[in-house]
């Protein structure tokens, strides 16, 4: 559901929907406590409830901040994987000039097929959590075509070694990119992120305040800030989905640009 919303709505709308949803749920909890559990609310409780609320909020804030940092690093790692994959493919393009003309033409055909499949077919599939079997086959075919080359001179052997090394690294980065399509957050982590919002709302609702309007505003602001950070975490969880997704630009730059059609 999260991935679907990210792909349908722009980033700001996803964050707004998430914030409004959690604030609405928190409002239900707040008014439920005020109406149904009003006998739990006493001025005497204010001697220890604020301390409990502060400790719970601090622990949840630390947990949420840690999750956001990990997801941000994961997002940056996905970007670096795409750049590394494209760079290794560029290295193959540069080093193929040492091969015979017919071998260069064959490599050009394989590289062009792969680049176009990745940009036009695989990237849209990654938005919904899938990879392209055709792009995987094209990558394997590229490696197979390199393995059929038989270098003769010392110069060809040196460049061939570089070609094979670049091809191995290219495939490695590709598979790491495919692995990065999936969510970093496990279901228990998602559950605890959401549960924390309701626990904090519940504790803040038990506080006794003279001005009910100020109490509502304060609780709303706290939940809004928490919901905003949770929504950021959810948006970073899928690096290849949504408006803030990792771009395929590295495959459309430099020497690889000439292969796009």
Steps between C-alpha positions, in 0.01 A plus 500: 500500500781743590677442169173546308427834668858617435467421129158663464554821697785754498735497800338798676156342463624167639641676804181704543278191477717315753502794744123551473435128544708468816367827640144379442572171675673684784196728535277196543731368771510842670123546513447136597724548803330828591151353479533134597802512732439834664512332842869427432576871467585662832717790600685261730616305195685805369773434754626196309318486163706782342818311589366180345387690189840666462687170538270323251523788251879518530538126443262505205674807356837325522356189334331703224813707438710185473254351250499815284882513498527133399241548223676815375829309484322217317358750250844652439645151463240421231606815312865400523417151371336645189798729436748216556312268266492765227869585555608137462294479183679813374832332574399211275417749225840671534706179516325324211697716252793256537294217352445408138237705311246216478537436872449869574185501292365200687571663835338823382187306412492328841565822692238693301240233562571494874502878546170544317336217692612646832384853422173430317386174660672420828479841666119517474482141631720587798247767602255218577758268654608283207802459274518419129588140402587631152752745648652220708533283189658790312755546780588129495527507121741792527726298729472192277605701195810614687587142593504401132778753428849354458767769544819449300747781566624610842309826461177316426555273800548800732183671375311169506583454867362848568189421299427181692560673833266787405238250384518308830465822701220617273299181565574519872368857525199410289400219737553727800274759334230238449526400866454866598153504342347335805403676821765549768241519777371167626136462598579504876691828458210655311262383773713653777532830312122528480440364850732762646277780368196361684693435822626858512153633416352289778751625758459864400122464512516391866658828605274740682505854362301808595458621143361215290554695178872539570518132589345400166733730307811374681412134447417569134834673440695215660317237295539709183878514543521127571269413207708719269818310588324164468374598155855598398617157618232325294591702190870413535423133552451435126791672321371417150136595556320831520600853405817490710622181331854437378537617141623303201699807389844327528392266217410799284825690545853489356581234244185306588287787367580399142341157557160642593244490223 
